[in-house]
Amino acid sequence: MNNFNYLDSIYNKKAKLYKNINIVKNVQICDLTLEADGEEMAGLKFKEAERLEIAKLLDEVGVHRIAIIGNSPKPTRGDIKSAEKILDLNLKARTNGFVKTKEEIFKCYKIGLKEVVILVGINKKAFTKNTSPKDILEKSESLIEFAKNLGLHVSFMGMDSTRTSPKFLKKIITKLEPLFDEYVIGDSLGRITPHGTEYLVKLIKKWTNKPIHLHPHNTTSLAVANSLTGVLSGLSVVHTTINGLGEFSGLAATEEFAAAIDMHSKISLGLNYSKLHEASNLVSKITGIKTPPFKPITGKSALAIPETEETQEFMYNLNLENKIDEGMPIPPHLIGKNVKFSIGKKCNEFTVLYNLKECGYEISNNEAKFIAKEVRRRLSKRNKYCLITQNDLVNIYLKIRDKL
């Protein structure tokens, strides 16, 4: 279990929501990296071997559920074949398919999937011509009954739930509640806030005792915050993707949501952060989408100490007193990382002292100042964002050591 809760701000615990938290047992992640909201990001298409590699690594991470087929309503033969091969891996994680038609439901059943997530748009404002609320209810009922008659576990996603009128949302849920196993709140356009999420989750829990999911789009960077608030309010499952991949602005990032839950709630999702870093790097490599250095949790600068001299001197002294964790956003060892002093165009003596000591070289402060000056001179010739590694610094030191 990852115990980060001691890092939580004391003021969070004084907030009204925290005094009335309603966390269910066994909160889970349903990772959609291989499904519509991951792979269907514009410009992406995974090869079969890549899908298998990602699926295996997600299972090693400890993700609870993995969506392995999407492209709804027309999954390709390749999509179906890949899903079959993923099922052959006998993963520990539960697997499901995202579907909109009976044909897709039957395909999921035929290849051996035990669970489906049925997607139906329920926001009247987005209904196409000649579609009525009655049509939507009848369609939803027909799809769920078809899946249940095949013995499948059904999660029903009301797409655009967060823009649907409370009256119709209640009608949808109470009418279909005897049929589905779990309900998914679709924040399909990313319009809800944490306050709205708290209200909506608690409202829906008045209508059903069945597990509730959140499908959180990241339109205004609130996907993780909405997911955290949802869990504190009683959500059972959150839909995420590695690196936050997905349609429009993507979904909540699996790695960011995991850290948020581990830090800001009294539970842990129990994920393997070292494997999460591997998964993030793998997905970045396969997609060709580089991870921004400042991205939470997996960005290379996310937990790297900034290179301003004042900051690094402060952190260097904390380190000497074995208190460096007190100056870190998250102690790096908790999420599979090491303490890192950034080395760049503002390199200073403390940058050099720390990094060379880490590599086994003890030098004086004056020597560190000389080396820092040389690093700044070399990097001043480079344009834009620029950081170097410990190995680069060691090489510079070894080349000028005789001049010290």
N, C-alpha and C positions, 0 to 999 in steps of 0.2 A: 504493500500500500504506500502511495506517495503522500507523505504528511507535510503539506505546505501551509496548512491553515494558520499556523503561528505567524505567518507573514502578513496576514490580513490586517488592514487598518483598524485601529480601535474604534474609529468613527463609523465604520460600516456596521459594526455590531450594535450601535446605538440608533441606527436608522429604523424606521417603522417596519419596513419589509423584513429586516433581519429578526425583529422581535416576533414576527408572525410567520416564520418560514414553515413550509410544508413539503419537505423533501421526501420523495418516495424511496423505497428500497431499490437498489440495483438500477440506478440511472444508467442509461446506455447511449452509445453513439451508433448511429447508422451511417456508415461512410459511403458517399455517393461518387467517389472519384471515378469509378468505372461506369457510372450511369449517366443519365441525361445531364445532370447538373455538374458533372465533372467533364467527362469526355465530350459532351455535346457543346462545350465552350467553342465559340467560333474559331475555326482554324485547327481544331484538334481531331485526331482519329488515331486511337491506339492500335498497334498490331497485336495479333494473338499472343505472341511470346511476351510482349510488354504487359498485356493484361494479366497474364499468368504470374509474371514476376511481381507486379504490384499487388495482386490478390494475396500471394504468399507472404509478402512483407507486411501487409495490413493485418494479417492473421498473427504474425509474430509481434506486432505492435500491441495486440490485445484488443483490437476493435471488436465490438460485440456483434455488430451486424454489418454486412456488406451487400450493397446492391450490385448485382453482376450482369443485369441486362436492362437496357433502356431503349433509346432511339424510338420511343413510342410516338406514333402508333405503328411504325414499320421497321422493326428490328431486321437487320440483314441476316443472311445465312451465316456470315462471318461472326456476327454478334452472338447468334444462337450457338454456333460451334464453340466459340470461346467460353461461353457460359457453361456448356457441357463439360469442357475440360477443367474449368475451375471447380465444378462439382466433383469431378474425379479426384481432386486434391484432398478431399475429405477434411476441409478446414474446420477448426474449432468454432469459428464465427458462424452465426446464422446468416443465411443468404436469401436474397429475395430479388424479384423483378418488378420494375415500375411499368405499369400497363394502363391502357385506356380502352381496350377492346376485348371482346370475348376471344377473338383469334389469338391475341397475345397471351391471355390468361391460359388458354389451352396449350399453347407452346411451352409456357413455363411449367405447366403440369407434366407435359410429355417428357421434358428433359430432366425431370426429377426435382424441381424446386418445390418447396413446401409452403412458401410464403409469397404473397404478392402485395404490392401497394397500388391500389386503384386510384387513378387521378381523374377527377371530374371538376370542371370549373363551376363555381356556385355563386359568383358575383353577378347579379342581374345586369349591372351596367355593362358587362362584357359579353352578354348573351348575343349570339348572332340572330339575324332576322328569322322570324318564325319559330324561335325557341322560347318556350315558356318555363316558369318554375316547375310546373307539373311535369313537363318533359324531363327536366333535370332529375327530379325525384325518381321518376319511373326508370330512367336510364341507370341511375346509381343503384337502385334496388335490384334491377335485372343483372347488372354486372357483379354485384356482391353475391347474390344468390347463385349465380353461375359458378363463381369461384368456390363458394362454400360447398356446393354440391359435388365438387371435385375433391373435397377434403382439404382445401387450402386455408392457411391462416391469412386473414385479410386485414390489412390496415387501409382505411379509407381516407384519402386526402381530399379535403375540400379546397381545391385550388382557389387562391385569392380570398381565403377565409377572412383575412384581416381587413378587407374592404367590403365584406358582405354585411348586410343589415342584421342586427341582433335577432330580429324577428324571424328572418328566413334561415339564419344560421341555426337557431334553436329548432326550427321545424326540420331542417336537414338532419341534425344530430339525433333528435328524439325519434324521428321516423325510422332512421336507419340503424339506430343503436342496437336493436335486437339482432341485427344481422352481422355487423362488422365486429372485429376483435379489438381494434385500436383505431383511434381517430388522429388524423394528422392536420394540424393547423398550417395551412399554406400561406406564408407571407411572400407570395409569389413575386411581388414588385418591391418588396422591402420598404413598406410604408409604416410599419408599426415601430413604436419606441419601447424602451423597457417598462415605462409606466403603463402603456397600453397592453403590453405582454402580460404583466401581472394581472391586470383587470380581466383580460380575455381568458387566460388559463383558469382563473378562479371561477369565472362565469361558466365556462364549459364544464368544469367539475361539478357544477350544480345539476347539469343535465345528464352526465354519465359518470359511472365509476370505473369505466374502462381506461386503459393507458392512453395518454395523450402525447403526441409527438409535436415538434416544431420544425418546420422546413423554412429556415431563416435566410432570406437573401440579404445581401450586404450593401444595398443601395447607398446608404449614408454612413457606412462603417459601424452599424449598430448590431450586426448579426451575432457577434459573440456576447455583447451586453444583453441583447434580447434573450439569447439562449440561457445565459446565467440566471437572469431574472425569472425566466420560465421554470428553470429547475428549482429555484427557491420557492416558486409558487405551486409546484406539484407536477411538472412535466416528467415523463418517464423516458422519452427518447428524443435526441436532437440529431438532425441531419447535417452532416458536415462533409467537407472534402479536404484532402491534403493540399496544403498551400492556398486553400480558399478558392480553388478552381471553380468555374461554373459560368452559367449564362449571365448576361449583363455584368454586374459587379461581383458575381460569384456568391458562394455561401460562406458560412462560418468556417474558418480553417480548423481542421481536426486538432492540430497541435496547439492552437491558441485557446480553443474551447476547453481542452483537457487541462491546461495550466490554470485557466480561470476557475474551473470547478475545484481543482485541487487546492487553490489558494483561497478562494472566497466562499467556499461552503464547508460543511463539516463532513463531507464525504470525499472519496477519491474514486476516479474512474479506473485506476489501476493500470494505466497504460505504461508501456516501456518507452521512456523518452529517448534512449539511445537508438532504438529502432525507429522512433518517430523521426529523428534526424535523418536516418538512412532513407526512410520513405520520402521525406521532403526532398532530399538530394536526388533520389531516383526519379521522382515525378518531374523535378526541374530538368534533369538530364534528358528524359524521354520527350518532354514537351518542348524543350528548348526555351522555356520561359524562366529567365534567371530570377532568383530570389533577391528582392531588394535587401541591401545590407541592414537596413533599419527595421525589417519585418520582425514583429514580436516572435520570440522563442527560437526560430530557426535562422533568422538573419545573422550574418557573421558579426555585425556590430551590436546586435540586440543586447548582449550582456558583456560587451567589450568596453573597458574603461576608456572614456574619452581622453584625447591626448593633450588637452590643455594642461600646462605645468601645475597650476594650482590644484586641479582635480587629481592629477596623478601623484603629486606629492602627498596629498591627503590620503589617497588610497594606499600608497606605498607605506606610509606610517601606520595605517590601520593594519596592513598586512604584517608588519613587524610585530604588532601587538596581538596577532591572531584574531583580529576583529574585522577582517575585510568583508565578511558577509553582511555586516551592518551598513555597508555603503553600496550594496548591489541591489538592483531591482528584484532579482531572484538569485539566490546563491547558485552559481552555475552547476555545481555538482548534483543539485536536485533534478536537473533536467539533462544530465548526461554531457555537460560541458565543463571546461576548465576556466579558471580566472585568466583573463587576457587583458594586457595593456596594449591599446592600439598604438601602432607605429606608423606615423605619417609625416606630413609637412610641418607639423608643430612638435616634432620629436624633441624631448627634453632629457635632462639627466636621469630623471626617475623612470622614464620609458626605458632607457638603456640599462640602468641598474637592475630593474626587475627582470627584463627579458633575458639579459645575459646570465643573470644568476639562475634563472630557470633552465638555462642550457649548460650550466656548470662552470661559468666564468665569473670570478670575483674581481671587481675593479674598484678603483677609488672614485669619489665624486668628481674630481677634476678630470679624470680620464673619461668618465661618463659624459661630462659637458663637452669635451673635445669630440667624442664620437657622435653625440647628438648634433653638433654643429655640422659635421661632415654629412650626416644623414639629411639634414635640412638642405644643405647645399645641393646634394644630388637630386633630391625630390623637387626642388624648386624649378628644375628644368622640365618637369612633367606637368601636363595640363590636367585640369578637372580633378575628379575624385581619385585619391591615390593612397593606398595603404600597402605596407610591405610586411612580410612574415618574419618570424623569429629567425628562420634560416637565412633570410636576406640580411638581417641585422648582424648575425654571426659572421657572415661572409665579409661584410664591410669591416667589422672589427678585426678580423684576421688579416685583412689586407693592409690596415693602417696601424696594427699593433706595434710595429717597430718605431712608429713616430711618437708614441705616447711617452 
